[in-house]
Amino acid sequence: MSNCHPEIFLFSIISQYICSILSIPIYAITFSVLIFKCPKHFDNRYRNYLIAHLVSGVLLEIQMSIFWRANVPVPIPILCSNVIGALAAGFTALVTYNILNSKSVRISKKTASIQKNLLNSLLAAFLVHIILIFLPLFMYFLVNFITINYSFAAEVFILMLQEHGACSAVTLLLTSNLLRSSVKKLVKMS
C-alpha cells in the first residue's frame, strides 16, 4: 500500500470485469422483457418499480466495478439499514401472505395463483438480497470482533454485493411465470 491507496490484486480486477460482462446480457434480457414484452396482467407501477430496481443494480455494478475496484470497505450504517429493510420486507410479506390466504377476500383462482406466484417471486428476490447483501455486510461487521485469515474473502464479499442486481434479475425472470413466458417468447423471436 502506498499513498493511502490499497493494493489492487489482478485476480480482483479480472473477476470483477468477468462478472460485469456476464451480467450485461442478464440486464439486457430483463430490461427488454419489462419494457417491450411485459405481460398485460402486470401492473405498470410494479413494472416501473422493477425497472427502477434494475437501473439501481446497473448503477451499483458500475460504481463497484469501476470506481470502488473491490477494495473499499463497506460502512457499518448500511448493515443497520439492511436490518431495518429486512424487518420491513418480512412484515410486508407476512401481511401479504395473510391477505392472500384470508377467507374474506374473494378473488378468482387465476388471480389468486398470479398473486401467489408474485409473492413467491418476491420472497425469492428477498432471499437473494439477504444472501448477497446482508451476509457480506454481516461478515464485514463480524471481522471487527474475530480474525478471518482468508484474504480473498473481502473480494468475494464485494463481488457478492456487486452482482446482487444481476442475480436478482435472474431470480425475477425464473420465478415469475408471466415474465418467464415473456422471456421464452423473446428468445423464440430471435
C-alpha positions, 0 to 999 in steps of 0.5 A: 500500500502506498499513498493511502491507496490499497493494493489492487490484486489482478485476480480482483480486477479480472473477476470483477470485469468477468462478472460485469460482462456476464451480467450485461446480457442478464440486464439486457434480457430483463430490461427488454422483457419489462419494457417491450414484452411485459405481460398485460396482467402486470401492473405498470407501477410494479413494472416501473418499480422493477425497472427502477430496481434494475437501473439501481443494480446497473448503477451499483455494478458500475460504481463497484466495478469501476470506481470502488475496484473491490477494495473499499470497505463497506460502512457499518450504517448500511448493515443497520439499514439492511436490518431495518429493510429486512424487518420491513420486507418480512412484515410486508410479506407476512401481511401479504401472505395473510391477505392472500390466504384470508377467507374474506377476500374473494378473488378468482383462482387465476388471480389468486395463483398470479398473486401467489406466484408474485409473492413467491417471486418476491420472497425469492428476490428477498432471499437473494438480497439477504444472501448477497447483501446482508451476509457480506455486510454481516461478515464485514461487521463480524471481522471487527470482533474475530480474525478471518485469515482468508484474504480473498474473502473481502473480494468475494464479499464485494463481488457478492454485493456487486452482482446482487442486481444481476442475480436478482434479475435472474431470480425475477425472470425464473420465478415469475411465470408471466415474465418467464413466458415473456422471456421464452417468447423473446428468445423464440423471436430471435 
